[in-house]
Structure formats: C-alpha cells, structure tokens
C-alpha cells in the first residue's frame, strides 16, 4: 500500500488514515465503496488513490 501512496504523492500514513476514516463512514453510507469515497473527500485525497488503497487493504 505504501507504494501506491508514494505513486500518488501521499504521506506514508495515508493508508491507515483512509481505513480509519472509511470505518467511520460505513454506517452513514449505502455501501463500502461510498464509504471509501466519503473518506477520500474527508481526507482530501484523490478518489482513485483511495479506491486502490482500499482494494489492497480488503
């Protein structure tokens, strides 16, 4: 996951922050994909990067 964060120019702690934010959004969104996108918006990261990081985490 760190390599993808690097590819997008994101700090190395971004994957952990994304997973934590996604978890917070799960109860408010219709599905996990929407939770990932909401977390990406919250953190101000590229949605494409967020989806790739989430796919690797899952």
matplotlib code that plots the C-alpha trace (Angstrom):
import matplotlib.pyplot as plt

x = [0.0, 2.9, 4.0, 0.5, 0.6, 4.0, 2.8, 0.1, 2.5, 0.7, 2.3, 3.1, 0.4, -2.4, -3.5, -4.0, -5.9, -8.0, -9.0, -9.9, -12.0, -13.7, -14.7, -16.3, -18.3, -19.5, -22.7, -23.6, -23.1, -25.0, -22.0, -18.3, -17.3, -19.3, -17.6, -14.2, -15.2, -16.5, -13.3, -11.3, -13.3, -12.8, -9.1, -8.7, -7.1, -7.6, -10.6, -8.7, -5.9, -8.4, -10.1, -6.7, -5.6, -8.9, -8.8, -5.3, -6.5, -9.5]
y = [0.0, 2.3, 2.1, 3.3, 6.1, 7.1, 6.9, 9.4, 11.6, 10.9, 10.6, 7.1, 7.3, 7.9, 4.2, 4.0, 7.3, 6.2, 2.9, 4.7, 7.3, 4.7, 2.8, 5.9, 6.4, 2.8, 3.4, 6.5, 5.2, 2.8, 0.6, 0.2, 1.9, 5.0, 4.9, 4.9, 7.9, 9.8, 9.1, 10.3, 13.5, 14.0, 13.5, 15.5, 12.7, 11.5, 9.1, 6.9, 6.5, 5.8, 3.1, 1.4, 1.6, 0.2, -2.6, -3.6, -3.4, -5.6]
z = [0.0, 0.7, -3.0, -4.1, -1.6, -3.0, -6.6, -5.7, -3.7, -0.4, 3.0, 4.2, 6.9, 4.4, 4.1, 7.9, 7.9, 5.0, 6.6, 9.9, 8.1, 5.9, 9.1, 10.5, 7.3, 6.9, 9.0, 7.1, 3.5, 1.4, 0.7, 1.4, -1.9, -0.9, 2.5, 0.8, -1.4, 1.6, 3.5, 0.5, 0.4, 4.2, 3.9, 0.7, -1.3, -4.9, -5.1, -7.5, -4.9, -2.2, -4.2, -5.0, -1.3, -0.1, -2.6, -1.3, 2.3, 1.7]

ax = plt.figure().add_subplot(projection="3d")
ax.plot(x, y, z, "-o")
ax.set_aspect("equal")
plt.show()
